[in-house]
């Protein structure tokens, strides 16, 4: 609500004096007091308006900061969720790669095992063949020895 009456209006106000009217000095003194009080009230009102405007500006700044903090918090939460999802995906990839490597290692070890078994079988065959050849050689030598030991006609040493 705006005051239309100013301290100057009060000071300049003139009253008609009638027969047995008011004491002019008392009325003037009272009007000066009212004008001074009104002047103080208007100054206080201006000061309070300035304070209200300053507080409103601060409130707007605080609301702006609050919104910024809320937005930052939401962004941080979204980033955390994204990081969690990425970490889970990366973990799944690592696990899948490890499983593939394990399968390859197993497959390679089975193939190596099969090669070693084949080599063992070949060595067993070679050993058996070698043993047979050695036996054959030994048998031949035994036969030769036996044929040399057979009594033959006596030889004369004369």
C-alpha positions as CSV (number, residue, x, y, z in Angstrom):
1,X,0.0,0.0,0.0
2,X,1.5,3.3,-1.1
3,X,1.4,6.4,1.1
4,X,0.3,9.4,-0.9
5,X,0.8,11.9,1.9
6,X,4.4,13.1,2.2
7,X,6.0,14.9,5.2
8,X,6.1,18.1,3.0
9,X,2.3,17.8,2.5
10,X,1.8,17.7,6.2
11,X,4.1,20.7,6.9
12,X,2.4,22.8,4.2
13,X,-1.1,22.0,5.3
14,X,-3.0,25.1,6.4
15,X,-6.1,25.1,8.6
16,X,-8.7,27.8,8.7
17,X,-8.8,29.6,11.9
18,X,-12.2,30.3,13.2
19,X,-13.5,32.0,16.3
20,X,-12.2,30.1,19.2
21,X,-10.4,27.7,16.8
22,X,-7.3,25.6,17.5
23,X,-4.1,27.1,18.8
24,X,-2.1,27.5,15.7
25,X,1.3,26.9,17.4
26,X,0.1,23.6,18.9
27,X,-1.3,22.5,15.5
28,X,1.9,23.5,13.8
29,X,4.0,21.7,16.4
30,X,1.8,18.6,16.1
31,X,2.0,18.7,12.3
32,X,5.8,18.9,12.5
33,X,5.9,15.9,14.8
34,X,3.6,13.9,12.5
35,X,5.7,15.0,9.5
36,X,8.9,13.9,11.3
37,X,7.4,10.5,12.2
38,X,6.1,10.0,8.7
39,X,9.5,10.9,7.3
40,X,11.2,8.3,9.6
41,X,8.6,5.7,8.6
42,X,9.1,6.4,4.9
43,X,12.9,6.1,5.3
44,X,12.5,2.8,7.3
45,X,10.1,1.6,4.6
46,X,12.6,2.4,1.8
47,X,15.3,0.7,3.8
48,X,13.1,-2.4,4.3
49,X,12.2,-2.4,0.6
50,X,15.9,-2.4,-0.3
51,X,16.4,-5.2,2.2
52,X,13.5,-7.2,0.8
53,X,14.9,-6.8,-2.7
54,X,18.4,-7.8,-1.6
55,X,16.9,-10.9,0.2
56,X,14.9,-11.8,-2.9
57,X,18.0,-11.5,-5.0
58,X,19.8,-13.8,-2.5
59,X,16.9,-16.2,-2.5
60,X,16.9,-16.3,-6.3
61,X,20.7,-17.0,-6.2
62,X,20.2,-19.7,-3.6
63,X,17.5,-21.3,-5.6
64,X,19.7,-21.1,-8.7
65,X,22.5,-22.8,-6.7
66,X,20.1,-25.4,-5.3
67,X,19.0,-26.3,-8.8
68,X,22.6,-26.4,-10.0
69,X,23.4,-28.8,-7.1
70,X,20.4,-30.9,-7.9
71,X,21.4,-31.1,-11.6
72,X,25.0,-31.9,-10.6
73,X,23.8,-34.6,-8.2
74,X,21.5,-36.1,-10.9
75,X,24.4,-36.0,-13.4
76,X,26.7,-37.6,-10.9
77,X,24.2,-40.4,-10.3
78,X,23.8,-41.0,-14.0
79,X,27.6,-41.1,-14.4
80,X,27.8,-43.6,-11.6
81,X,25.1,-45.8,-13.1
82,X,26.8,-45.6,-16.5
83,X,30.2,-46.5,-14.9
84,X,28.5,-49.4,-13.1
85,X,27.0,-50.7,-16.3
86,X,30.3,-50.3,-18.1
87,X,32.1,-52.1,-15.3
88,X,29.6,-54.9,-15.5
89,X,30.0,-55.1,-19.3
90,X,33.7,-55.1,-19.0
91,X,33.6,-57.8,-16.3
92,X,31.4,-59.9,-18.6
93,X,33.8,-59.4,-21.5
94,X,36.8,-60.3,-19.3
95,X,35.0,-63.4,-18.0
96,X,34.0,-64.4,-21.6
97,X,37.6,-63.9,-22.8
98,X,38.9,-66.0,-19.8
99,X,36.4,-68.7,-20.6
100,X,37.5,-68.7,-24.2
101,X,41.2,-68.8,-23.2
102,X,40.4,-71.7,-20.8
103,X,38.6,-73.6,-23.5
104,X,41.6,-73.0,-25.9
105,X,44.0,-74.2,-23.2
106,X,41.9,-77.3,-22.6
107,X,41.6,-78.0,-26.3
108,X,45.3,-77.5,-26.8
109,X,46.1,-79.8,-23.9
110,X,43.8,-82.5,-25.2
111,X,45.5,-82.2,-28.6
112,X,48.9,-82.4,-27.0
113,X,47.7,-85.3,-24.9
114,X,46.6,-87.1,-28.1
115,X,49.9,-86.3,-29.8
116,X,51.8,-87.7,-26.8
117,X,49.7,-90.8,-26.8
118,X,50.3,-91.3,-30.5
119,X,54.0,-90.8,-29.9
120,X,54.0,-93.3,-27.0
121,X,52.2,-95.8,-29.2
122,X,54.7,-95.2,-32.0
123,X,57.6,-95.6,-29.5
124,X,56.0,-98.8,-28.2
125,X,55.7,-100.2,-31.7
126,X,59.3,-99.1,-32.3
127,X,60.4,-100.7,-29.1
128,X,58.6,-103.9,-30.0
129,X,60.2,-103.9,-33.5
130,X,63.6,-103.0,-32.0
131,X,63.2,-105.8,-29.5
132,X,62.2,-108.2,-32.3
133,X,65.2,-107.2,-34.4
134,X,67.6,-107.5,-31.4
135,X,66.1,-110.9,-30.7
136,X,66.5,-111.8,-34.3
137,X,70.2,-110.7,-34.2
138,X,70.7,-112.5,-30.9
139,X,69.0,-115.7,-32.3
140,X,71.2,-115.5,-35.4
141,X,74.3,-115.2,-33.3
142,X,73.2,-118.0,-31.1
143,X,72.7,-120.2,-34.1
144,X,76.1,-119.3,-35.4
145,X,77.6,-120.1,-32.1
146,X,75.8,-123.4,-31.9
147,X,76.9,-124.3,-35.4
148,X,80.4,-123.6,-34.5
149,X,80.3,-125.7,-31.4
150,X,79.0,-128.8,-33.1
151,X,81.5,-131.5,-33.2
152,X,83.0,-131.9,-36.5
153,X,85.5,-134.4,-37.8
154,X,88.7,-134.3,-35.9
155,X,91.3,-132.3,-37.3
156,X,94.7,-133.4,-37.4
157,X,97.3,-131.1,-36.3
158,X,100.1,-132.8,-37.8
